[in-house]
Amino acid sequence: KRGTDMKNSVLIFVVVCLSINQSIFSQDKGIGTKEEAREILDRTVNLMKSNKTVAFAMITAGGQGGLATKDLYPFCTSFSGIQVAHPYGGAGLDMREFTSSDGKKLYDIMVRNAKEGVISKVSYKFGRPEGASLTIKEYTKVAFYTRVGNYICGSGYYTN
């Protein structure tokens, strides 16, 4: 157990260092595609299955760490409704309380439909990444999501 904890700590440190380096030099903030969003979700699911601690660190480290590109990024929420990993400050939020501006209760939709090994999708209004935060202006976003153990993980793309 202690060896695993130390290994996880070292991996998280390396991921954070690489993420900081990548975020300093990465200026590619183009528009991502639905294929790229799906690829990010696939990579996130694979990483969650191998080491969720590292996956959470890679997701929250400024949206970098090899999981985010352009305006695309992954996120994970526990089945209890707490968002555990989000690159734009969303970790720790109670998603049971979140309603998008177009009236969608995303947690309710996702928890009802998320199944292990099945990719579902939902569209809603949400801010687009711009620098280190989300824009105030909302866009239509389509999120792919699935269940991974006791979590719902997803990644979405913007359609406008």
C-alpha positions in Angstrom: 0.0 0.0 0.0 2.7 2.5 1.0 4.7 1.7 -2.2 1.5 2.3 -4.3 0.9 5.7 -2.5 4.5 6.8 -3.2 4.2 5.7 -6.8 0.9 7.6 -7.2 2.5 10.7 -5.6 5.5 10.6 -8.0 3.2 10.1 -11.0 1.0 13.0 -9.9 4.1 15.2 -9.5 5.4 14.3 -12.9 2.0 14.9 -14.5 1.6 18.3 -12.9 5.2 19.4 -13.9 4.5 18.2 -17.5 1.2 20.0 -17.5 2.6 23.3 -16.4 5.3 23.0 -19.1 2.7 22.1 -21.7 0.4 24.9 -20.7 3.1 27.5 -20.9 4.1 26.5 -24.5 0.7 25.3 -25.8 -1.1 28.1 -27.7 -3.3 25.8 -29.9 -6.8 26.9 -28.8 -8.7 26.0 -32.0 -12.1 24.4 -32.3 -12.1 20.7 -31.5 -14.1 18.2 -33.4 -16.5 15.5 -32.2 -14.0 12.8 -33.2 -11.3 14.5 -31.0 -13.8 14.8 -28.1 -14.6 11.1 -28.4 -10.9 10.3 -28.5 -10.3 12.3 -25.3 -13.1 10.4 -23.6 -11.6 7.0 -24.7 -8.1 8.0 -23.3 -9.7 9.2 -20.1 -11.6 6.0 -19.6 -8.5 3.9 -20.3 -6.5 6.0 -17.8 -9.3 5.8 -15.2 -9.3 2.0 -15.5 -5.5 1.9 -14.9 -5.0 4.6 -12.3 -7.9 7.0 -11.3 -5.6 9.1 -9.1 -3.4 10.0 -12.0 -6.4 10.4 -14.3 -7.9 13.0 -11.9 -4.5 14.8 -11.6 -4.2 14.9 -15.4 -7.7 16.3 -15.9 -7.4 19.0 -13.2 -3.9 20.1 -14.1 -5.0 23.1 -16.2 -6.7 20.9 -18.7 -3.4 19.7 -20.0 -1.4 16.6 -19.4 -2.2 15.0 -22.8 -5.9 14.8 -22.2 -7.0 18.2 -23.4 -6.6 19.8 -26.8 -7.9 23.0 -28.4 -11.2 23.8 -26.6 -11.8 20.1 -25.6 -11.2 18.6 -22.2 -12.4 15.7 -20.0 -14.3 15.8 -16.8 -15.4 13.2 -14.1 -18.2 13.3 -11.6 -18.9 10.8 -8.8 -22.2 8.9 -8.8 -23.0 10.9 -5.6 -23.0 14.0 -7.7 -19.7 15.6 -6.7 -17.5 16.7 -9.7 -14.1 15.2 -8.9 -12.1 16.3 -11.9 -12.5 19.4 -14.1 -9.8 21.6 -15.6 -11.6 24.9 -15.1 -12.3 24.9 -11.4 -15.3 22.7 -11.4 -13.8 20.0 -9.1 -15.8 19.8 -5.8 -19.0 21.2 -7.2 -22.3 19.4 -6.4 -23.6 18.7 -9.9 -27.0 17.7 -8.6 -27.6 21.4 -8.3 -26.3 22.4 -11.7 -28.9 23.4 -14.4 -27.6 24.6 -17.8 -29.0 27.9 -19.1 -31.2 25.9 -21.5 -32.8 24.1 -18.5 -31.0 20.8 -18.5 -30.1 19.1 -15.2 -27.0 17.3 -16.5 -26.3 15.2 -13.5 -29.9 13.7 -13.6 -29.5 13.0 -17.3 -26.1 11.5 -17.0 -26.6 9.4 -13.9 -29.8 7.9 -15.4 -28.2 7.0 -18.7 -24.5 6.3 -17.9 -23.6 2.6 -18.4 -20.2 0.9 -18.2 -18.9 0.4 -21.8 -21.7 2.4 -23.4 -21.1 6.0 -24.7 -24.1 8.3 -24.4 -24.4 11.9 -25.3 -26.2 15.1 -24.2 -26.3 18.6 -25.7 -26.6 21.8 -23.5 -25.4 25.4 -23.3 -22.0 26.0 -21.7 -19.1 28.4 -21.8 -16.1 27.7 -24.1 -12.5 27.5 -22.7 -10.6 30.7 -23.3 -7.2 30.8 -21.7 -7.3 29.5 -18.1 -11.1 29.9 -17.7 -14.4 29.5 -19.4 -16.0 32.3 -21.4 -19.1 34.0 -20.2 -20.7 33.6 -23.6 -22.4 30.2 -23.9 -22.3 27.9 -26.8 -24.1 24.6 -27.7 -22.0 21.8 -26.4 -22.4 18.1 -27.0 -20.9 15.8 -24.3 -20.0 12.2 -24.8 -20.1 10.4 -21.4 -19.9 6.9 -19.8 -19.8 5.2 -16.5 -16.3 4.2 -15.3 -16.7 2.3 -11.9 -18.4 4.8 -9.5 -17.8 7.8 -11.8 -19.3 9.4 -14.9 -16.6 10.7 -17.2 -17.1 12.7 -20.3 -15.7 15.1 -22.9 -17.6 17.4 -25.2 -17.3 19.5 -28.3 -18.9 22.8 -29.2 -21.2 23.0 -32.2 -21.3 26.8 -32.6 
